């Protein structure tokens, strides 16, 4: 179905805005949200590519903004968390406590 991703976005994007996300002006498939939870500013950044979501978040835990979002998303749609990302759109991703490293070695070698 060539239009399935577009239909998903037509449903998802208004829901995200209603949930409190702001749509990025330079890329309509990127959404951000920040909120103070228990006295701590928390952020969630969400990217949507066709029917996949990529989420970055500043805090995790039962009362975090991220987990509130994931619970609400799961109540609305049948979603599956595929765990930490290791690659996205031909970019290898490594994450540790202090950095995020992006590499395109495989893609460059393929050229």
Backbone as a ProteinNet text record, in pm:
[ID]
protein_1_A
[PRIMARY]
XXXXXXXXXXXXXXXXXXXXXXXXXXXXXXXXXXXXXXXXXXXXXXXXXXXXXXXXXXXXXXXXXXXXXXXXXXXXXXXXXXXXXXXXXXXXXXXXXXXXXXXXXXXXXXX
[TERTIARY]
82.4	0	86.6	91.4	178.2	134.1	8	-42.6	-59.6	-23.6	-44.9	29.3	152.6	230.3	167.3	115.2	51.5	-76.2	-153.1	-276.2	-241.3	-134.9	-89.5	-51.9	21.2	61.9	-58.7	-158.6	-279.6	-353.2	-339.3	-401.4	-308.1	-180.1	-82.2	-53.3	-28.6	16.5	-81.8	-213	-306.7	-309.6	-294.9	-293.5	-173.9	-55.1	65.7	47.4	-7.6	-30.7	-127.4	-232.2	-329.6	-267.2	-171.3	-103	-10.9	30.1	116.2	247.1	270.9	392.2	379.9	494.4	501.4	569.3	513.2	569.6	683.8	794	911.6	881.3	919.9	895.4	978	1098.7	1186.1	1168.9	1105.1	1078.1	946.5	840.2	707.7	694.9	797	792.7	866.9	907.4	976.2	890.4	874.7	793.3	874.8	853.3	922.9	822.4	858.9	777.1	868.3	843	915.4	813.2	839.7	745.9	822.5	784	842.7	763.3	832.6	771.6	845.6	774.6	836.4	954.2	938.8	1042.2	1159.4	1152.8	1262.7	1211.7	1281.5	1241.8	1279	1179.5	1199.8	1165.4	1231	1209	1189.3	1105.6	1088.9	1095.9	1176	1186.1	1144.8	1056.3	999.3	1015.9	1067.4	1076	987.2	919.4	831.9	880.2	907.6	947.2	854.8	771.1	667.3	581.7	601.4	521.1	607.1	727.9	817.8	834.9	847.6	873.4	1010.2	1084	1215	1206.5	1230.8	1209.8	1337.9	1368	1476.7	1412.5	1465	1404.5	1511.1	1483.9	1583.1	1570.9	1452.7	1430.9	1345.2	1374	1298.2	1249.6	1153.9	1103.1	951.5	890.2	743.8	666.4	717.2	645.5	702.8	785.4	850.8	755.6	786.4	711.9	715.5	831.4	845.6	749.3	745.8	658.4	510.8	475.6	337.6	300.4	391.6	369.1	352.7	442.1	437.5	307.7	266	139.5	20.4	17.3	-93.4	-92.5	23.8	36.4	-15.1	21.4	-20.9	-171.3	-231.3	-376.7	-449.8	-386.9	-450.6	-424.4	-302	-264.1	-191.9	-191.4	-115.9	28.2	114.2	252.9	347.4	465	566.7	695.7	749.1	877.6	986.6	1068.3	1173.6	1306.7	1301.5	1420.9	1511.7	1630.7	1725.4	1760.5	1770	1801.1	1950.3	1982	2122.1	2149.4	2044.7	2060.6	1927.6	1938.4	1820.6	1857.3	1787	1808.9	1955.7	2016.9	2156.9	2257.8	2216.4	2306.8	2317.6	2439.3	2462.8	2467.9	2402.1	2389.6	2443.7	2534.4	2587.3	2558.3	2510.2	2475.1	2543	2601.2	2648.2	2603.8	2652	2606.9	2632.3	2738.1	2776	2769.4	2735.7	2738.9	2649	2621	2554.9	2647.3	2685	2776.7	2700	2708.5	2644.5	2752.9	2736.8	2835.1	2762.5	2824.9	2769.9	2873	2956.8	3063.7	3009.9	2906.9	2851.9	2793.4	2721.9	2661.8	2769.1	2873.8	2982.4	3054.3	3077.2	3144.3	3060	2926.9	2836.1	2840.4	2870.5	2877.5	2992.2
-118.7	0	124.7	189.9	306.4	423.4	434.5	548.8	520.6	401.8	366	459.5	493.9	584.4	722.2	769.2	901.6	901.3	795	785.7	781.5	710.1	702.6	841.4	916	1050.5	1144.2	1129.4	1213.4	1190	1072.2	1040.6	1077.1	1045.2	1065.4	1212.7	1291.7	1429.1	1512	1511.4	1586.5	1534.9	1403.8	1345.7	1397.7	1401.9	1452.8	1598	1678.8	1820.3	1833.8	1753.1	1754.4	1708.1	1617.6	1566.5	1672.3	1769.1	1875.7	1894.3	1815.3	1831.4	1954.8	2010.9	2119.4	2065.2	2097.1	2052.1	2145.5	2088.6	2164.7	2241.4	2367.3	2448.8	2407.8	2358.4	2323.5	2179.6	2094.7	1956.6	1913.1	1901.7	1870.9	1730.5	1648	1512.9	1503	1617.1	1621.6	1701.7	1646.2	1708.5	1716.4	1821.3	1836.4	1868.7	1831.2	1862.2	1878.3	1981.4	1995.1	2031.2	1980.8	1998.6	1979.4	2052.7	2034.4	1926.6	1821.5	1709.5	1693.8	1704.8	1695.1	1791.4	1913.4	2015.8	2003.1	1908.7	1886.2	1903.8	1987.6	2003.2	1877.5	1821.6	1701.5	1732.9	1662.8	1682.9	1549.8	1555	1442.3	1499.2	1436.6	1472.8	1349.6	1370.1	1258.3	1282	1183.5	1188.2	1080.1	1112.2	1016	997.4	874.5	843.1	733.6	764.1	676.5	628.7	504	454.1	417.3	470.5	445.8	572.7	555.6	666.7	647.7	755.3	756.7	858.9	816.1	902.8	922.4	1047.7	1084	1146.6	1117.2	1172.7	1195.7	1293.7	1332.2	1252.2	1201.5	1130.1	1006	902.8	778.2	748.6	665.9	631	633.3	579.2	563.6	694.3	804	931.6	1027.3	978.7	1066.8	1107.1	1217.7	1265.2	1160.8	1100.3	996.5	880.4	830.7	716.9	754.6	877.7	924.2	919.4	965.2	964	820.7	731.1	592.8	524.8	547.3	488.4	540.7	670.9	730.7	680.3	669.4	619.4	475.5	392.2	251.8	236.7	332.3	328.5	361.6	442.1	486.1	390.3	337.9	250.7	126.9	23.9	-97.2	-72.1	-35.9	-3	-104	-113	-204.2	-127.6	-133.1	-71.5	-169.3	-128.3	-216.1	-194	-122	-104.4	4.7	12.9	117.4	107.9	220.9	225.9	201.8	125.9	104.9	156.6	168.3	227.8	286.3	392.4	461.3	526.6	489.8	549.3	546.2	430.9	408.6	481.8	520.6	583.1	490.5	448.1	367.9	462.5	424.1	510.1	438.9	505.9	455.7	560.5	514.8	607	561.1	657.1	628.4	742.6	746.4	846	989.7	1012.9	1151.1	1188	1093	1128.1	1038.6	1088.3	1012.2	1019.2	904.3	899	847	920.7	883.6	849.6	733.9	691	644.8	670.3	622.5	539.2	468.2	391.7	287.8	211.7	108.4	170.3	281.1	348.4	400.1	460.4	514.1	400.6	290.5	175.1	118	125.3	74.7	159.8	289.1	378.7	338.8
0	0	0	-110.5	-123.6	-36.4	-3.5	72.2	222	267.3	408.6	503.5	470.9	555.7	563.2	449.4	446.7	530.2	520.9	602.5	750.8	785.1	924.6	973.8	891.6	930.4	945	860.5	871.1	1002.5	1056.6	1185.5	1301.7	1284.9	1391.6	1420.4	1317	1337.1	1418.5	1387.2	1471.8	1616	1632.6	1767	1845.1	1781.4	1847.7	1889.9	1801.6	1833.4	1950.2	1950.4	2059.8	2191.3	2183.6	2302.9	2363.2	2281.3	2332.5	2259.2	2155.8	2076.7	1988.1	1952	1854.9	1730.1	1614.2	1488.6	1448.4	1407	1366.8	1237.6	1233.4	1116	995.2	1016.7	905.5	857.1	936.8	895.9	958.2	879.2	933.7	993.3	976.2	1032	1164.7	1219.6	1348.9	1446.9	1566.4	1670.5	1798.8	1875.7	2003.2	2112.8	2233.6	2349.4	2469	2547.5	2673.7	2780.5	2900	3010.8	3140.9	3242.1	3374	3446.7	3486.1	3558.3	3690.2	3799.9	3932.8	3947.6	3893.8	3907.7	3812.3	3717.9	3624	3481.5	3402.9	3262.9	3184.7	3117.3	3037.2	2892.4	2801.4	2658.1	2587.6	2484.8	2393.6	2253	2168.6	2027.6	1948.1	1853.8	1779.3	1630.4	1560.2	1414.7	1356.6	1249.7	1183.1	1040.1	1002.4	865.8	815.8	720.8	667.4	783.7	830.1	942.2	1063.2	1068.6	1181	1263.6	1394.1	1484.5	1547.8	1559.5	1623.4	1735.2	1857.9	1973.2	2052	2081.4	2172.1	2294.3	2411.9	2533.4	2638.1	2723.6	2823.9	2953.3	2983.8	3109.7	3085.5	3161.6	3156.3	3297.3	3310.2	3442	3440.5	3542.9	3542.6	3530.1	3583.6	3577.6	3474.2	3383.1	3287.2	3174.9	3111.8	2996.4	2885.2	2864.2	2762	2787.9	2910.3	2938.8	2933.5	2970.6	2952.2	2805	2719.8	2575.2	2523.7	2562.4	2514	2557	2681.3	2728.7	2648.2	2625.4	2549.2	2404.7	2345.3	2208.6	2199	2296.4	2297	2320.2	2390.3	2408.4	2278.5	2195.5	2070	1954.5	1944.4	1833.9	1885.9	1804.1	1833.5	1789.1	1883.4	1851.2	1914.7	1857.6	1908.6	1929.8	2050.3	2080.1	2038.3	1944.7	1895	1966.4	2078.6	2160.3	2109.3	2166.7	2127.8	1979	1915.9	1773.4	1751.5	1647.3	1611.3	1470.7	1389.8	1257.6	1212.3	1133	1082.4	950.5	844	712.5	671.1	681.9	644.8	733.4	851.7	947.8	1068.9	1102.3	1222.4	1341.6	1450.6	1567.2	1689.8	1762.1	1888.6	1995.5	2110	2218.1	2345.6	2418.7	2553.5	2644.1	2765.1	2862.7	2821.1	2742	2710.9	2563.7	2475.6	2333.9	2249.5	2132.1	2026.7	1906.4	1852.3	1738.8	1617.8	1508.7	1383.1	1281.4	1214.4	1114.4	988.5	874.3	748.3	672.1	743.4	679.2	581.8	621.1	533	406.4	423.7	309.4	214.3	268.5	185.6	113.7	182.5	119.5	6.3	23.8	-79.1	-206.1	-190.7	-308.2	-396.6
[MASK]
+++++++++++++++++++++++++++++++++++++++++++++++++++++++++++++++++++++++++++++++++++++++++++++++++++++++++++++++

